[in-house]
Amino acid sequence: MKKLLLISAFLGGMWSVNVNAQTGFSPVYESNGTLIAGKAQYRIVAYKTNEPNVVSVSNIVLAKDRMGIYIPNAFTPNGDGVNDVFSVSGRSIDHFDMEIYNRWGAKIFESEDPKKAWDGTYQGVVVPQGDYIYKVFARGYDKKPFSQVGSVMVLY
């Protein structure tokens, strides 16, 4: 079986590939088109060439998507509408925690929601330009943990 099948299962919908010369079957991959909690359902339906009534159907398979996280290294909270916030983006995240610290080690931002962004302020006041430390802890629906400590540059 091709690896394309598992990758394509997350795209949703229906698609087909070339006919297998030995069996005469042309597989069509069907997905329910929904990715819920990092999982997608799909099955394979193969139709015999020139015999549409000859069909082979696989069991339904539940495929899990792997967690992926992207953390930028700089942002510009200057109000121009471009890169004004520091946010982590990702997929298939089940649990998330992010903390931001200033150079003296004081926690100035915390979030358990990966969609919640830091706007470059602390207690309503814009922070000075410079490096800030972040700690990101996450776990995917596959239960694999992720942790990263790094720095983000605030630029004006």
C-alpha positions in Angstrom: 0.0 0.0 0.0 1.3 3.5 -0.9 2.2 6.0 1.8 0.2 8.5 -0.3 -2.9 6.9 1.1 -2.2 7.9 4.7 -1.1 11.4 3.8 -4.1 11.9 1.5 -6.6 10.7 4.1 -6.4 14.1 5.8 -7.3 16.0 2.7 -10.9 14.8 2.8 -13.2 14.0 -0.1 -12.7 11.4 -2.8 -9.8 10.7 -5.2 -8.6 7.9 -7.4 -5.4 6.5 -8.8 -4.4 4.4 -11.8 -5.7 1.0 -12.4 -3.6 -1.9 -11.2 -2.7 -3.9 -14.3 -2.6 -7.3 -12.4 -6.0 -7.1 -10.7 -7.9 -4.7 -12.9 -9.0 -2.8 -9.8 -8.8 1.0 -9.5 -8.8 2.0 -5.9 -10.8 5.1 -4.8 -9.9 6.5 -1.4 -12.9 7.9 0.5 -12.7 10.1 3.6 -15.5 11.6 5.6 -13.7 14.9 5.1 -13.6 15.7 8.8 -10.5 15.9 10.9 -11.8 15.8 14.5 -9.3 15.7 17.5 -6.4 14.8 15.2 -8.1 11.8 13.6 -9.6 11.1 10.2 -11.7 8.2 9.0 -11.2 6.7 5.6 -11.7 3.5 3.6 -10.6 2.2 0.3 -13.2 1.2 -2.4 -11.8 -0.6 -5.5 -13.8 -0.9 -8.7 -13.0 -3.5 -11.4 -12.3 -1.8 -14.7 -15.2 -2.1 -17.1 -17.2 -3.9 -14.5 -18.8 -1.3 -12.2 -20.7 -3.9 -10.2 -17.5 -5.6 -9.0 -16.4 -3.7 -5.9 -14.1 -4.4 -3.0 -14.5 -2.3 0.1 -12.0 -2.1 3.0 -12.8 -1.7 6.6 -13.0 1.9 8.0 -9.6 3.0 9.2 -9.0 5.7 11.8 -5.8 7.6 11.1 -4.2 9.9 13.6 -2.5 13.1 12.5 0.8 14.0 14.2 1.1 17.1 16.2 3.0 19.9 14.5 4.1 23.2 16.1 5.6 26.4 14.6 7.1 29.0 16.9 8.4 32.3 15.3 11.5 34.0 16.6 10.5 37.6 16.3 7.5 39.9 16.0 6.8 43.6 15.6 4.0 44.8 17.9 3.9 48.3 16.3 0.3 48.3 15.1 0.9 48.1 11.4 -1.1 44.9 11.1 1.8 42.8 10.1 3.3 40.4 12.7 1.8 42.4 15.6 1.5 39.5 17.9 3.5 36.5 19.0 1.6 33.3 18.6 2.3 29.6 18.2 0.6 27.8 15.3 0.1 24.1 15.0 -2.2 21.2 14.4 -3.5 18.3 16.4 -2.7 19.9 19.7 -4.6 18.3 22.7 -2.9 20.2 25.5 -0.9 23.5 25.4 0.8 25.8 27.8 3.0 28.8 26.9 4.8 31.2 29.2 6.8 34.4 28.3 9.5 35.8 30.6 11.4 39.1 30.6 15.1 39.3 31.0 14.8 39.3 34.8 12.9 36.1 34.9 9.5 37.6 35.7 6.5 35.8 33.9 4.8 38.4 31.8 2.4 36.3 29.8 0.8 32.9 30.0 -1.7 31.0 27.9 -3.2 27.5 27.8 -4.8 28.3 24.4 -2.6 28.0 21.3 -4.8 30.6 19.5 -4.2 33.2 22.2 -1.4 35.5 21.2 0.9 37.8 23.2 0.5 41.4 22.0 3.9 42.6 23.4 2.5 44.2 26.5 2.8 43.5 30.2 0.1 44.9 32.5 -1.2 47.0 29.6 2.2 48.6 28.9 4.2 48.0 25.8 7.4 46.1 26.6 10.8 47.4 25.5 12.5 46.1 22.4 14.6 43.0 23.1 14.7 39.3 23.7 12.1 37.5 25.7 12.2 33.9 26.8 9.3 31.5 26.0 8.5 28.1 27.3 6.1 26.0 25.3 4.7 22.7 26.5 2.3 20.7 24.4 0.9 17.2 23.9 -0.7 16.0 20.7 -3.7 13.7 20.3 -1.2 10.9 19.8 -0.1 11.6 23.4 3.4 12.5 22.4 4.8 15.4 24.5 6.5 18.5 23.0 8.5 21.1 24.9 10.7 23.9 23.8 12.5 26.8 25.5 13.7 29.6 23.3 13.7 33.3 22.7 11.6 35.7 20.7 12.8 39.1 19.7 10.4 42.1 20.1 11.2 44.7 17.4 9.8 48.1 16.8 
